[in-house]
């Protein structure tokens, strides 16, 4: 079945980016000239997604406004012939059909995904975590959709991380299936050393089947007292087939200052408005080190 819906959980408190995120949602922080969330929406759209549900909270209304029209501003840009700016402002509002639901309590990623049950209905759907920004030739979520359609099952996007880093992620028990695709038989969230299955960690991209909702509904809180999506996936991979795709592309954790800066620099080095200037600036600056 074709995947046309995506869910973007964006209800986190942004505590790793304070004080900036005290009043500005972290997803709205600009990377070059677009807010971080737009990169995620564009990745989904490039992979053929038409309908997107963003799971927000009461402090995130700037996101709804961003993907809306703004007639006063557009009239002004039109009158002053700022055509490029006008086109960009309209393009953001026309990217996809965007829907919103609030996660009324901060109860974890699994709980945020469960809020998408009514939106998703009875189809497989994509999940893109708001903090994980990708740079890839083929949209990472598109790579997962391909695998999920081929093997007719849920798919998670993975890469190998260091043994020291894996305790920040999830660790997967996998068997090679074909090329960069593996069969998943178990997962653990934020593993302690003795719990590590492998250095393959899920990095922010999933294609899930609606069977996940019944599982999430009955799940007890896991690590950190939160309803963990990984605990739900653990049950899902026991009842149905699940594959892991070792995806092509670079992932940035833009939920922290370092990842955010790395992503900003890399995107600025690719951007026609900033590329030339930034290269010269970095060369000049490097002389001081
Ligand atoms: C979440 C997931 C975890 C995943 C990570 C990176 O953790 O729970 O399984 O490995 O994102 O995508 P968080 O970063 O919210 O702690």
Boltz pocket constraint, residues with backbone or C-beta under 6 A from the ligand:
constraints:
  - pocket:
      binder: B
      contacts: [[A, 109], [A, 129], [A, 132], [A, 168], [A, 169], [A, 170], [A, 189], [A, 190], [A, 201], [A, 202], [A, 203], [A, 204], [A, 205], [A, 229], [A, 230]]
      max_distance: 6.0
